[in-house]
Amino acid sequence: MNKLVVLFFFILIIAFLASNYINIYKNYIVSEIVDGDTFKTKDGKTVRLIGINAPEIGEPCSQEAKNKLNEIIYRREIRLERDSGNKDAYGRLLRYVYVGDLFVNAEMVRLGLAKFEEIEPNKKYSKLFLGLENKARNAGRCMWES
């Protein structure tokens, strides 16, 4: 009997961990682009790309960032990956976004359309984003034009 109780609790712990770490991807269809780092899904969720910050509307490169995000994900099926934090102060889902094999957050930084922005506790790809930002800055891409 003791072995069954231990096994039961072990299975509960595994199920909890799996729900938080293994099943971190879910597919959505994008219905609206808000700006260069925020969009809405067909089912009404608002998503903010983690680890990056695109220019606000009216700032240099803001329209280019919004247009590129639109080109990449609008009306397409995307995969969302969660990090440690789930939502921001505005209730938006914080996610890493993929279209097929393209890592959208990283692509926006690589193109100079967004800056790296680390906000605790979401740091999974911080080193990648920082490296891409440095390359975009050195190449003078969009936000980094002289």
N, C-alpha and C positions, 0 to 999 in steps of 0.2 A: 504494500500500500504506500509506504514512504517513497518508493521509487516512482510510482505513478504521480504523486504530488510534485516531486522534484521535476519530473519530465513535463508536467503540465505548466509549471512556472517557467521552465526553460523555453518551452514553445511560445508562451506569452511574451517573453522578453525578445525572442527572435522575431516574432510578428511585429512588435513595436519598433524594433530597429529597422526592419525591412520597410515598414511604412514610411519611415523618415529618411532612409538613406538609399535603399535599393530602388524603390519605385518613385524616383524623383522626376521622371519624364512623363509628360502628357501632351497629346497633340491637340492643336487648336487651329481654327481658321481666322485670319486677321481681317477685320471689317473696317477699321479706320486707323489712320496714322495721325496722331496728335501733334508730335514734333519729332525731332531726331533721336529721341530715346524713350518715347512713350507711344503706346498704341492700344487699341481695343480689339477684343476678340468677338467673334460672331455671337457668342453666348453672353456678352456683356461685361466681361472681365477687362479691367484696365491694367496694363502691364508696363512696368518701368524696367529698362535694361539695367542689370546690376553692373557695377564696376566702371561705368562710364558716365560722362555728362556732356551732352550735346549742347551747342549754343541755344540760348533762349530766342524766341521769335523776335526778329528785328536786329539781332546781333550778327556780326559777320559769320558767314557759313551756315547760318541757321536754315535757310531755305535749301541749300545743297544737302544738308544732313537729313532734313525731312524728305526731300525728293529721293535720296538714296535708300532710306529706310522703306519708303513706299515701293520703290523699284524691287527691292529684295524680298519683302514679305507681304505686301498687300494682296489680299484674296488668295494667299497661299497657305498650305498646311505647314505649321511650324511645330517644333518640339520645344517645350519649356523645361528648363532644369532649375531646380531650387537649390539655394545654398542654405546657410544656417538661419538667416532671417527670412521671414515669409512676406511681410508687408511693410511699406513705409508709413510715415505719419499721415499721408493722404489716403491710405487704404488701398494703394496700388500694389499688385503682386510684384515682387522683386524676383526677376528671373534672368537666367542666361537663355539665349534664344538661338535656335538652329533651324535652318532650311536645308534639308538634306544634310550634306557634310559641312555646309558653311556655318561657321560660328559667327553670328551676326554682331554680337557685342565687340568681338575682336576686329571684325572687318571695319566697323565704324571708326575705331581708333586707328587702325592701319591706314585708312584713307584720309586721316586728319580731320574727320567730321565730328569727332568727339574726343574729349580728354579722359584720361584715366582718373577715376575718383574712387578711392577706397573708403567705404563706410562699414565700420564694424557691425556685425561679425562676418560679413560677406567678403571673404578674401581668397577664395579658392583659385582665381585666375589673376590675382594682382600682379605677379611677376610677369606674366605674359602681356598684360595690358600695359604695364610700365615700359617694357621693351618695345612694344609696338608704337607707343607714344613717342619714345625717343627717336625711333626710325622715321616716323612721320614728321617730327619736328626738324630733324636733320635734312629731310628731303623737301621741307618747306611746303608740305601739303595743306591745303585749305586754311584751317585755323592757324597754321604756322607760317603762312606766307608773310614775307617781309614787307 
